[in-house]
Each structure stands twice: as C-alpha cells, then as structure tokens.
Amino acid sequence: MKNRLFGACVFAILLAWAGSTVHAEAPAWTYVEGGYLNVNPDNFSGSGDNWFAGGSLDFLKHFHVSGRYINGDYADNANLTAWTFAAGWHGGLGEKTDIVGELTWSDSEIDNVSDSGKGLTAGVRWRMIKLFELDGFAHWTDYQDAGSQDSYEARGMFYIWRLAFGAAWETSSEADQYNAFVRFNFGRK
C-alpha cells in the first residue's frame, strides 16, 4: 500500500511538472532590478551590507547589454563602491533555456583603493516553469592591480506577473556574496 501511495505521489508530481513546463516562458533579458547584497570577505572579521541597482537591455533577439551599481560596506569599516558593465550573447538551448556568454568591465573602490578589470562570464539561464527560473554562472575577471579572480554564482527567481523575487549566492577565493532582489521585466525575451 505504501509503495502504491509513494508511486502515485511521484507520478502526480511528474505530471504536474510536465504540464507546467509546457507553459514555461523564456528568460527575460530587458529588466531593471534592485536589492540587498551582503559581502563576507575571507580576510576580514565581519561582513558588509550593501544595496545595488541594475538593469539589462535585449536587442537583435540574441544580444544584451547590462549594468550594475553597488554601494555600501565591503566589511567592517571598509566602504565599497562598484560598477559592472557587460555585453553578451544568449540563446542556443531552446525556448526556456539560454546559454550566456558576456564580456565584462568592472570598476571597484574599497576604502579609497580603486581597481578595474576586464573579464568573461559564461553560464545558463533556465526558466524551468512559468513561475521559477534557475541560473548558474562562472565569472573570470583580470584586474589591473589585484590580478585575476574567478567566481561562481547560483541564482533563483520566483515570478509573479512581470515581477521576479530572487536570491543569489556567489563565491570566490576572496569572498562570498549573498543577495536578495526584486526585478521588473519589460516583456518576454
């Protein structure tokens, strides 16, 4: 009896998942967003609280540009201001999933010490069902003074109409970052 009940539950979940994927939409590439960012650097005793704002613009179906501004604290008694701009391509895996490749430029200032760098981002955005998206990225940046740094990011978003409520985690050899944000999408892909 328990095996049949378990099997029926698994079947119902798979059926609901399969039905919901039919109505899944493509990841949105034209949006504005803002939120909270916590930076937890490895070489400091405490973490820093920040706010950020950004956006992205889709053009020519498979290309986009984006930007993000961060302001707050890198850690205890260490200020942070950062800009990141990207231009990239997306597509290639069907209607619900995009492979992403970007060229990036970053400029950051931590306690009046400024550094800028160029980099690459590669990843996947997957809108698995209409109400949820799961993303994964690998970032590499070559800074002028600090050398090269790689990081890995995981992000999830719940959609309600054109609003998305999300959270992300990014880790590198220097710091871990956690954020929560709200995104407003301007239409579909």
Salt bridges, closest charged atoms under 4 A:
GLU25 OE1 - ARG127 NH2 3.80
GLU25 OE2 - ARG188 NH2 3.77
GLU33 OE2 - ARG68 NH2 3.37
GLU33 OE1 - ARG183 NH2 2.87
ASP58 OD1 - HIS90 NE2 3.43
ASP98 OD1 - LYS189 NZ 3.05
GLU102 OE2 - HIS64 NE2 2.73
GLU133 OE2 - ARG125 NE 2.63
ASP135 OD2 - ARG125 NE 3.77
ASP135 OD2 - ARG155 NE 2.95
GLU153 OE1 - HIS139 NE2 2.78
GLU153 OE2 - ARG155 NH1 3.82
